[in-house]
Amino acid sequence: VVLGGIEASLRRLSHYDYWQNKLRPSLLMDANAHLLVYGMGELPVVEIARRLDRGEPIDALADAMQCVSIQPLDAIPLNPDGSTQIVLHSYEDCLRSKRCQAENFKHIEQQSNRMHGATIWQRHGDVAVRVNPMHPPMTTEQIDASFDLPYTRVPHPRYKGKTIPAYEMIRHSVCLHRGCFGGCSFCALTFHQGRVVQVRSHESIIEEAKQMIEDPQFKGYIHDVGGPTANFRRTACDKQKKYGVCTGKQCLFPKPCNNLVATHDDYLILLRKFRKLPGVKKVFIRSGIRFDYVMADKDDTFLKELCEYHISGQLIVAPEHVAD
């Protein structure tokens, strides 16, 4: 049994549960599973499948990247170096101290955004939870290969005859990229998808749009062309492509970094391609837009075309840069 998805990802170590208003242990302590995959799962799922197919037992996959497992307590390194091995405060320590949990989360979030991260350990009673490093961010070719698979684009058959509001909202929408360097405090995305933006190619995106247009229920309106933050179509700076994100500062807060490359050129090209597609009446942007990033772009073309063509009545902006 292998767990995955955003809930499993966010609960891979000790975590605060809003429903129960208390600190919970790693999900693996509650669920009878062998492994937990965190973050976006394409690469670890393929590694797990291939290794199982070769005949490896599931217990041998404790070293699989981007996977979490329960290990004997004596597996925790006695002298972690902080760069390849990190030992967090135990779950029991976190129950006693909010500061311990906060210090743990800082390590976890930083390691979620490293090109080559460390293995993280946390004691839970008489066992250890082991979190292996992330895969490096996916390339455009890898993401295209995932998005170009022959998905049905419809809900699971168990929902037949039922209306799913979330599905109706995204049914005729296209996701352009993943990851976000916005760093909003209310959002868990940097913890799950990471701060390095990873983009799909124009060819993959437009081909998906053409398939969507063929849907008999398509009425000419593309409801969203965006991503976690719609107007991020590249890494925040060129250094991120080689070194990953900075661990000690944010790209946009409290002010845009001097290394930030603020441009909407590629996004504009894509939006113009969408507007020219046969059968398309309107193309809306309903994903959140980082307005401070728009303002950092010295060229106003995107803002003008956004207002003229792509607002469906409401423009959604992330609130963090307009509210203390």
Disulfide bonds with the S-S distance in Angstrom:
none
